[in-house]
Amino acid sequence: MLQAESGTLLFTTGGGAIAPYPMLATVNIAQAGRRNFAINLHNTLADDGIYAANVAINLMIGA
């Protein structure tokens, strides 16, 4: 990607990365860290034509 000066890195997490759920506190910490990593990666690589993003999928699958 650096040689091509183009590319996209897409990370996915649950909605707890943005709006934490008390019952998933420990998982939310990891998701927030992944989101922060993606944002910092984007800020570092954007000038080189590489886009990094995080998509938080915020839904509960019920029975």
C-alpha positions as CSV (number, residue, x, y, z in Angstrom):
1,M,0.0,0.0,0.0
2,L,2.8,2.4,0.8
3,Q,4.5,1.7,-2.6
4,A,1.1,2.1,-4.4
5,E,0.2,5.2,-2.3
6,S,-3.3,3.8,-2.2
7,G,-5.3,1.5,-0.1
8,T,-7.9,1.0,2.6
9,L,-7.7,-0.7,6.0
10,L,-11.2,-1.5,7.4
11,F,-11.6,-2.7,11.0
12,T,-14.9,-3.7,12.5
13,T,-16.0,-3.7,16.2
14,G,-19.3,-3.9,18.1
15,G,-21.2,-0.8,19.1
16,G,-19.6,-0.9,22.5
17,A,-16.5,0.8,21.0
18,I,-18.6,4.0,20.9
19,A,-21.4,3.5,23.4
20,P,-20.4,0.9,26.0
21,Y,-22.7,-1.7,27.4
22,P,-22.2,-2.4,31.2
23,M,-22.7,-6.2,30.6
24,L,-19.8,-6.2,28.1
25,A,-17.4,-3.9,29.9
26,T,-14.2,-5.9,29.2
27,V,-15.0,-6.4,25.5
28,N,-15.9,-2.7,25.2
29,I,-12.4,-1.8,26.4
30,A,-10.8,-3.9,23.6
31,Q,-13.2,-2.5,21.0
32,A,-12.5,1.1,22.0
33,G,-8.8,0.3,21.7
34,R,-9.2,-1.1,18.2
35,R,-11.2,2.0,17.2
36,N,-8.6,4.3,18.6
37,F,-5.9,2.3,16.8
38,A,-7.7,2.7,13.5
39,I,-8.2,6.4,14.0
40,N,-4.5,6.9,14.8
41,L,-3.4,4.7,11.9
42,H,-5.5,6.8,9.5
43,N,-4.0,10.0,10.9
44,T,-0.6,8.6,10.3
45,L,-1.1,7.2,6.8
46,A,-3.6,9.6,5.3
47,D,-0.9,11.8,3.7
48,D,0.4,8.6,2.0
49,G,-2.9,7.9,0.3
50,I,-3.9,5.1,2.7
51,Y,-7.3,5.3,4.4
52,A,-8.0,3.5,7.7
53,A,-11.4,3.3,9.3
54,N,-13.4,1.5,11.9
55,V,-17.1,0.4,11.5
56,A,-18.9,-0.2,14.7
57,I,-21.9,-2.5,14.2
58,N,-24.3,-1.7,17.0
59,L,-27.0,-4.3,17.3
60,M,-28.0,-7.1,19.6
61,I,-28.9,-10.5,18.1
62,G,-31.8,-11.8,20.2
63,A,-33.6,-15.1,20.4
